[in-house]
Amino acid sequence: MSSWRDTESRAPGVGLGAELRKLRERAGLTAREAGELLNVNAARISSIEGGRFGVRPDA
């Protein structure tokens, strides 16, 4: 049985994560390097790219 996190909050982030990975790789950056530029660690970049951690625009 899927939880709401699996179906509603994860699905939109998967496309964003794939786009982030594509752009990061196109720029020749590792997850660590991208994280340094964005002030987050490589694990956070990986989680976003994998759709396990959502992001929201700043208010």
C-alpha positions as CSV (number, residue, x, y, z in Angstrom):
1,M,0.0,0.0,0.0
2,S,1.4,3.4,-1.0
3,S,1.4,6.3,1.4
4,W,0.6,9.8,0.4
5,R,4.3,10.6,0.4
6,D,4.9,8.0,-2.3
7,T,2.1,9.1,-4.6
8,E,1.6,12.8,-4.2
9,S,4.8,14.5,-3.0
10,R,7.3,12.2,-4.7
11,A,5.9,12.2,-8.3
12,P,6.4,15.9,-9.0
13,G,9.9,15.8,-7.6
14,V,11.0,12.9,-9.8
15,G,10.9,15.1,-13.0
16,L,12.6,18.0,-11.2
17,G,15.3,15.6,-9.9
18,A,15.9,14.1,-13.3
19,E,16.2,17.6,-14.8
20,L,18.6,18.7,-12.0
21,R,20.8,15.6,-12.6
22,K,20.8,16.2,-16.4
23,L,21.8,19.9,-15.9
24,R,24.4,19.0,-13.3
25,E,26.0,16.4,-15.5
26,R,25.9,18.7,-18.5
27,A,27.8,21.2,-16.4
28,G,30.4,18.6,-15.5
29,L,29.7,18.8,-11.8
30,T,29.7,16.1,-9.2
31,A,26.9,16.0,-6.6
32,R,29.4,17.3,-4.1
33,E,30.4,20.2,-6.3
34,A,26.8,21.1,-7.0
35,G,26.0,20.9,-3.3
36,E,28.9,23.3,-2.5
37,L,27.4,25.8,-5.0
38,L,23.9,25.4,-3.5
39,N,25.1,25.3,0.2
40,V,23.8,21.7,0.7
41,N,25.7,18.4,1.0
42,A,26.0,15.8,-1.8
43,A,23.5,13.5,0.0
44,R,20.8,16.2,-0.4
45,I,21.6,16.6,-4.1
46,S,21.3,12.8,-4.5
47,S,18.0,12.8,-2.6
48,I,16.5,15.6,-4.8
49,E,17.7,13.9,-7.9
50,G,16.2,10.6,-6.8
51,G,12.9,12.2,-5.9
52,R,13.2,11.3,-2.2
53,F,13.4,14.9,-1.1
54,G,11.2,17.6,-2.5
55,V,12.0,21.3,-3.0
56,R,9.8,24.3,-2.9
57,P,10.4,27.8,-4.2
58,D,11.3,30.5,-1.6
59,A,8.3,32.5,-0.5
